[in-house]
Amino acid sequence: MDLVSWSFSVIDQIFSTGRQGKGEPFCPDGTFFSGYTMDSWQQWKIVCLTTMSVEDVEDVYIFGLLITGFLLFGVGGYLAYRVICKTWAAVQSIPKLPAMLDGVCRAINTQTEMLREQNRKLDTILE
C-alpha cells in the first residue's frame, strides 16, 4: 500500500500543473487540485478533478474510437481521390487516346453491322 501511495505522489508531482495558494478554497474530498481556469467574469477559479469510473472510461474509449474511425475514413477517401485524379490526368495526357477510342468504336460498330447482316441472311435461310 505504501508503494502505491508513493507512486501516486510521484505521479502527482510530475504531472501537477500548479499548487494551491494560501487562502484559496480547498477541493472537496475525493477530488484533487488540477489548476486554474478563468470564468466568464474574468476571475481565476480552481479546477478540481476526480478519478473516472469504469463507465466514464468506456465512454472516452468509444468516443476516441469514433473520432479515429472518422479520421481514418477521411484520410482514406482523400488518398483514393488523389490516386483517381492522378490516373485521370495521366489518361488525358495520352495524345493518341482519342484516336484509339475512335478505332475501338469503329471496330465494334463494324462487327455489330456484320452480325446484323449475318442474322438477316440466317433469317432468310430459315424462312
DODREN-350859 format. One line per field, with one value per residue (C-alpha): residue in three letters; z, y, x negated. Coordinates in Angstrom, 1 decimal. Each point is the difference from the previous one (the first is absolute). Layout:
BEGIN
code <- c(ALA; ...)
c3 <- c(Z; ...)
c2 <- c(Y; ...)
c1 <- c(X; ...)
END
This chain:
BEGIN
code <- c(MET; ASP; LEU; VAL; SER; TRP; SER; PHE; SER; VAL; ILE; ASP; GLN; ILE; PHE; SER; THR; GLY; ARG; GLN; GLY; LYS; GLY; GLU; PRO; PHE; CYS; PRO; ASP; GLY; THR; PHE; PHE; SER; GLY; TYR; THR; MET; ASP; SER; TRP; GLN; GLN; TRP; LYS; ILE; VAL; CYS; LEU; THR; THR; MET; SER; VAL; GLU; ASP; VAL; GLU; ASP; VAL; TYR; ILE; PHE; GLY; LEU; LEU; ILE; THR; GLY; PHE; LEU; LEU; PHE; GLY; VAL; GLY; GLY; TYR; LEU; ALA; TYR; ARG; VAL; ILE; CYS; LYS; THR; TRP; ALA; ALA; VAL; GLN; SER; ILE; PRO; LYS; LEU; PRO; ALA; MET; LEU; ASP; GLY; VAL; CYS; ARG; ALA; ILE; ASN; THR; GLN; THR; GLU; MET; LEU; ARG; GLU; GLN; ASN; ARG; LYS; LEU; ASP; THR; ILE; LEU; GLU)
c3 <- c(0.0; 0.8; -3.5; -1.6; 1.9; -0.6; -3.8; 0.0; 1.8; -2.5; -3.0; 1.6; 0.4; -3.7; -1.6; 2.3; -1.6; 3.1; 3.7; 1.9; 1.6; 3.6; 0.6; -3.0; 0.4; 0.2; -2.3; 1.5; 1.3; -2.8; -2.5; -0.7; -0.8; -3.7; -0.8; -0.7; -2.6; -0.8; 0.1; -2.0; 2.6; -0.6; 3.4; 0.6; 1.6; 1.1; -1.9; 2.0; -1.8; 1.2; -1.2; -2.8; 0.5; -2.3; -1.9; -0.7; -1.2; -2.4; -1.3; -0.6; -1.9; -2.1; -0.9; -0.8; -2.3; -1.7; -0.7; -1.2; -2.3; -1.5; -0.5; -1.6; -2.3; -1.0; -0.6; -2.0; -2.2; -0.6; -1.0; -2.4; -1.5; -0.5; -1.8; -2.2; -0.9; -0.9; -2.1; -1.8; -0.7; -1.4; -2.3; -1.3; -0.7; -2.5; -3.4; -2.0; 2.3; -2.0; -3.2; 1.9; 1.3; -3.4; -1.5; 2.7; -0.5; -3.8; 0.4; 2.3; -2.4; -2.9; 1.9; 1.1; -3.6; -1.2; 2.6; -1.0; -3.6; 0.8; 2.2; -3.0; -2.3; 2.6; 0.4; -3.8; -0.2; 2.9; -1.6)
c2 <- c(0.0; 2.3; -0.6; 0.9; 3.2; 0.9; -0.6; 2.2; 2.8; -0.2; 0.1; 2.9; 1.9; -0.7; 0.8; 2.7; 3.3; 2.2; 0.3; 1.6; 3.3; 0.9; 1.2; -1.7; -2.4; -3.7; -2.7; -2.3; -3.5; -2.5; 2.7; 1.4; 3.4; 0.3; 3.6; 3.2; 1.2; 3.5; 0.2; 2.3; 2.8; 0.0; -1.5; -2.9; -3.0; -3.3; -3.2; -3.2; -3.4; -3.4; -3.5; -1.4; -2.9; -3.0; 1.1; 3.4; -1.6; -2.2; 3.1; 1.7; -3.0; -0.3; 3.7; -0.3; -2.9; 1.8; 3.0; -2.2; -1.8; 3.2; 1.3; -3.3; 0.0; 3.6; -0.6; -3.1; 1.9; 2.7; -2.4; -1.8; 3.4; 0.9; -3.3; 0.4; 3.5; -1.0; -2.9; 2.1; 2.6; -2.7; -1.3; 3.4; 0.7; -2.9; 1.7; -3.1; -0.8; 1.7; -1.8; -3.3; 0.4; 0.9; -3.1; -2.2; 1.5; -0.5; -3.6; -0.7; 1.6; -1.9; -3.3; 0.9; 0.7; -3.2; -2.0; 1.7; -0.8; -3.7; -0.1; 1.3; -2.6; -2.7; 1.1; -0.1; -3.5; -1.3; 1.4)
c1 <- c(0.0; -2.9; -1.4; 3.3; 0.4; -3.7; 0.5; 3.1; -1.8; -2.9; 2.4; 1.8; -3.3; -0.9; 3.3; 1.4; 0.6; -0.1; 0.4; 2.8; -0.8; 0.7; 3.6; 1.5; 2.9; -1.0; 1.3; 2.6; -0.9; -0.6; -1.2; -3.4; -1.3; -0.8; -0.6; 1.8; 2.5; 1.4; 3.8; 2.3; -0.4; -3.8; -0.8; -2.3; 1.6; -1.5; 0.6; 0.6; -0.1; 1.1; -0.9; 2.1; 2.3; -0.1; 3.1; -1.6; -3.2; 2.1; 1.7; -3.3; -1.4; 3.2; -0.2; -3.7; 0.6; 2.9; -2.2; -2.9; 2.4; 1.2; -3.5; -1.2; 3.0; -0.7; -3.7; 0.8; 2.5; -2.5; -2.7; 2.4; 1.0; -3.6; -0.7; 3.1; -1.0; -3.5; 1.3; 2.5; -2.7; -2.3; 2.8; 0.8; -3.7; -0.3; 0.0; 1.2; 2.9; 2.8; -1.2; -0.2; 3.5; 1.3; -1.6; 1.5; 3.4; -0.2; -1.1; 2.9; 2.5; -1.4; 0.3; 3.5; 1.0; -1.5; 1.9; 3.3; -0.6; -0.8; 3.2; 2.0; -1.5; 0.7; 3.6; 0.6; -1.6; 2.2; 3.2)
END
